[in-house]
Amino acid sequence: MFKKKKNNPRNPNLSSGESQVYSYRSARNDNDRQLGRESQKAKDAKLPQNNRFSGIKKVFKVLVIIAIILIVLGGMSYVKSVGILSVSDGSNKSKQQAYTDSINSQLKGSAMNKNFWFINQNRFTENLKKEFPEVQKVNYSYSLIDRVVNIQVQISQPVINLSSAGGLYLIDSRGRVIEENSQNSGLITLIDGDNREYIKGELALLTNNLNFVNNIIKQSEAKNLTIEKLSIEHGATEMYVKYVGDSYFVKYSLFGDPRLSFGAYIVAREKSGQAPTEYIDVRVADRAYIK
């Protein structure tokens, strides 16, 4: 009448209210963990002893190779002296040796200058300009075969002598004094009416004033007029010119147009019908005053 309860095979104590827990975990030792695998210590033991330092050795070899390359390049770039020094203007060929001596002196002045790649070219150029104001630009190149520095010096052109209380100065195309006590007799002499003293490298004439003077000189030559005396006056605002065979001089304004001023002078000289005794004044544009 009553059925007998069957025990649960998965939990035989279910009827009694008790439960039983089964654990599937089991303790594993190091040998079990390494089953089929080698430990890192075992692997290291099998490696040759010298392979441990192979990375360091490779780095060391690279550093040695780099050092050798640097030593070779350093030896190839060792500067002995100036090889070829060329000057852009033939009239200053006489200074070629002076330029060479100056550069060589600087090369010997510092151990850094013995290597072409460490030469401070800007400083070399500035020192050369201080000593020789006519120097405008210096180009440097290096010959690996001869280990010498080849230099090209570009200089400004001397255009006029300036006579003043301090002596005779050679002026270049920039209006700067490039020589004191000049002996250049091949250039026309401009007299400084203010009798100022100048030093080498100083700006003596503004570019505009120098261009005006040169323009009048060229126009005079074109008209076969020989200048006997040429001077700047009143703080370099006026220029006086006396031509050979004339008893008077011509007054020019350095602020005017040299072509128009010279043209006004020619008209007054050839067509005025007057004989000046003192001067012809063309300082005012398109005007000529005769005295």
For each residue, the residues with C-beta under 8 A, 3 or more apart:
1:
2:
3:
4:
5: 15
6:
7: 12 14 15
8: 11 12 14 15
9: 12
10:
11: 8 14 19 20
12: 7 8 9 20
13: 16 17 18 19 20
14: 7 8 11 17 19
15: 5 7 8
16: 13
17: 13 14
18: 13
19: 11 13 14
20: 11 12 13
21:
22:
23:
24:
25:
26:
27:
28: 32 33
29: 32 33
30: 33 34
31: 34 35
32: 28 29 35
33: 28 29 30
34: 30 31 37 38 39
35: 31 32
36:
37: 34
38: 34 42 43
39: 34 42 43
40: 43 44
41: 44 45
42: 38 39 45 46
43: 38 39 40 46 47
44: 40 41 47
45: 41 42
46: 42 43
47: 43 44 51 52
48: 51
49: 52
50: 53 54
51: 47 48 54
52: 47 49
53: 50 56 57
54: 50 51 57 58
55: 58 59
56: 53 59 60
57: 53 54 60 61
58: 54 55 61 62
59: 55 56 62 63
60: 56 57 63 64
61: 57 58 64 65
62: 58 59 65 66
63: 59 60 66 67
64: 60 61 67 68
65: 61 62 68 69
66: 62 63 69 70
67: 63 64 70 71
68: 64 65 71 72
69: 65 66 72 73
70: 66 67 73 74
71: 67 68 74 75
72: 68 69 75 76
73: 69 70 76 77
74: 70 71 77 78 115
75: 71 72 78
76: 72 73 144 147
77: 73 74 115 116 117 142 144 147
78: 74 75 114 115 147
79: 107 113 114 115 116 119 142 147 148 149
80: 146 147 148
81: 104 107 148 149
82: 85 100 103 104 107 148 149 150 151
83: 143 146 148 149 150
84: 148 150 151
85: 82 96 99 100 103 150 151 152 153
86: 151 152 153
87: 90 92 93 95 96 99 153 155
88: 152 153 154 155
89: 92 155 157
90: 87 93
91: 157 158
92: 87 89 95 96 134 155
93: 87 90 96
94:
95: 87 92 98 99 132
96: 85 87 92 93 99 100
97: 100 101
98: 95 101 102 132
99: 85 87 95 96 102 103 128 132 135 151 153
100: 82 85 96 97 103 104
101: 97 98 104 105
102: 98 99 105 106 127 128 131 132
103: 82 85 99 100 106 107 124 128 149 151
104: 81 82 100 101 107 108
105: 101 102 108 109
106: 102 103 109 113 124 127
107: 79 81 82 103 104 113 114 119 149
108: 104 105 113
109: 105 106 113
110: 113 114
111: 114
112: 115 118 119 120
113: 79 106 107 108 109 110 118 119 120
114: 78 79 107 110 111
115: 74 77 78 79 112 118 119
116: 77 79 119 142 149
117: 77
118: 112 113 115
119: 79 107 112 113 115 116 124 140 149
120: 112 113 123 124
121: 124 125 138 140
122: 125 126
123: 120 126 127
124: 103 106 119 120 121 127 128 138 140
125: 121 122 128 129 135 137 138
126: 122 123 129 130
127: 102 106 123 124 130 131
128: 99 102 103 124 125 131 132 135 138 153
129: 125 126 132 133 135
130: 126 127 133 201
131: 102 127 128
132: 95 98 99 102 128 129 135 155 178
133: 129 130 172 176 177 178 200 201
134: 92 155 156 158 172 176 178
135: 99 125 128 129 132 138 153 154 155
136: 154 155 156
137: 125 153 154
138: 121 124 125 128 135 151 152 153 154
139: 151 152 154
140: 119 121 124 149 150 151
141: 149 150 151
142: 77 79 116 148 149 150
143: 83 146 147 148 149 150
144: 76 77 147
145:
146: 80 83 143
147: 76 77 78 79 80 143 144
148: 79 80 81 82 83 84 142 143
149: 79 81 82 83 103 107 116 119 140 141 142 143
150: 82 83 84 85 140 141 142 143
151: 82 84 85 86 99 103 138 139 140 141
152: 85 86 88 138 139
153: 85 86 87 88 99 128 135 137 138
154: 88 135 136 137 138 139
155: 87 88 89 92 132 134 135 136
156: 134 136 172 173 174 176 178
157: 89 91 172 173
158: 91 134 170 171 172 173 178 179 184 187
159: 171 172 173 187 210 214
160: 171 187 188 189 190 210 213 214
161: 168 169 170 171 182 184 187 188 189 190
162: 168 169 170 171 177 189 190 191 192 198 204 205
163: 167 168 169 189 190 191 192
164: 167 169 191 192 194 195 196 197 198
165: 192 195 196 197
166: 169 180 196 197 198
167: 163 164 180 181
168: 161 162 163 181 182 189
169: 161 162 163 164 166 177 179 180 182 198 204
170: 158 161 162 177 178 179 182 184 187
171: 158 159 160 161 162 175 176 177 178 190 204 205 210
172: 133 134 156 157 158 159 175 176 178
173: 156 157 158 159 210
174: 156 203 207
175: 171 172 203 204 205 206 207 209 210
176: 133 134 156 171 172 201 202 203 204
177: 133 162 169 170 171 180 198 199 200 201 202 204
178: 132 133 134 156 158 170 171 172 200 201
179: 158 169 170 182 184 200
180: 166 167 169 177 198 199 200
181: 167 168
182: 161 168 169 170 179
183:
184: 158 161 170 179 187
185:
186:
187: 158 159 160 161 170 184
188: 160 161 217 227 230
189: 160 161 162 163 168 230
190: 160 161 162 163 171 213 230 231 232
191: 162 163 164 229 230 231 232
192: 162 163 164 165 195 196 204 231 232
193: 231 232 233 234 240
194: 164 232 233 234 235 236
195: 164 165 192
196: 164 165 166 192
197: 164 165 166
198: 162 164 166 169 177 180 202 204
199: 177 180 202
200: 133 177 178 179 180
201: 130 133 176 177 178
202: 176 177 198 199
203: 174 175 176 206
204: 162 169 171 175 176 177 192 198
205: 162 171 175 209 210 213 232 236
206: 175 203 209 210 236
207: 174 175 210 211
208: 211 212 254
209: 175 205 206 212 213 232 236 254
210: 159 160 171 173 175 205 206 207 213 214
211: 207 208 214 215 258
212: 208 209 215 216 239 252 254 258
213: 160 190 205 209 210 216 217 230 232 239
214: 159 160 210 211 217 218
215: 211 212 218 219 258 259 262
216: 212 213 219 220 239 241 252 258 261 262
217: 188 213 214 220 221 227 230
218: 214 215 221 222
219: 215 216 222 223 258 259 262
220: 216 217 223 225 226 227 241 243 262
221: 217 218 224 225
222: 218 219
223: 219 220 266
224: 221
225: 220 221 243 244
226: 220 243 244
227: 188 217 220 230 241 242 243 244
228: 242 243 244
229: 191 240 241 242 249
230: 188 189 190 191 213 217 227 239 240 241 242
231: 190 191 192 193 239 240
232: 190 191 192 193 194 205 209 213 236 238 239 240 254
233: 193 194 237 238 239 240
234: 193 194 237 238
235: 194
236: 194 205 206 209 232 254
237: 233 234 253 254 255
238: 232 233 234 251 252 253 254 283
239: 212 213 216 230 231 232 233 251 252 253 254
240: 193 229 230 231 232 233 249 250 251 252 279
241: 216 220 227 229 230 249 250 252
242: 227 228 229 230 246 248 249 250
243: 220 225 226 227 228 246 250
244: 225 226 227 228
245:
246: 242 243 249 276
247: 276 277
248: 242 276 277 278 279 280
249: 229 240 241 242 246 279 280
250: 240 241 242 243 265 279 280 281 282
251: 238 239 240 279 280 281 282 283
252: 212 216 238 239 240 241 256 258 261 262 282 283
253: 237 238 239 256 261 282 283 284
254: 208 209 212 232 236 237 238 239
255: 237
256: 252 253 260 261 282 283 285
257: 260 261 285
258: 211 212 215 216 219 252 261 262
259: 215 219 262 263
260: 256 257 263 264 285 286
261: 216 252 253 256 257 258 264 265 282 283 285
262: 215 216 219 220 252 258 259 265 266 282
263: 259 260 266 267
264: 260 261 267 268 282 285 286 287 288
265: 250 261 262 268 269 280 282 288
266: 223 262 263 269 270
267: 263 264 270 271 272 288
268: 264 265 271 272 274 280 282 288 290
269: 265 266 272 280
270: 266 267
271: 267 268
272: 267 268 269 288 290
273:
274: 268 290
275:
276: 246 247 248 279 280 290 291
277: 247 248 291
278: 248 291
279: 240 248 249 250 251 276 290 291
280: 248 249 250 251 265 268 269 276 288 289 290 291
281: 250 251 284 288 289 290 291
282: 250 251 252 253 256 261 262 264 265 268 287 288 289
283: 238 251 252 253 256 261
284: 253 281 287 289
285: 256 257 260 261 264
286: 260 264
287: 264 282 284
288: 264 265 267 268 272 280 281 282
289: 280 281 282 284
290: 268 272 274 276 279 280 281
291: 276 277 278 279 280 281
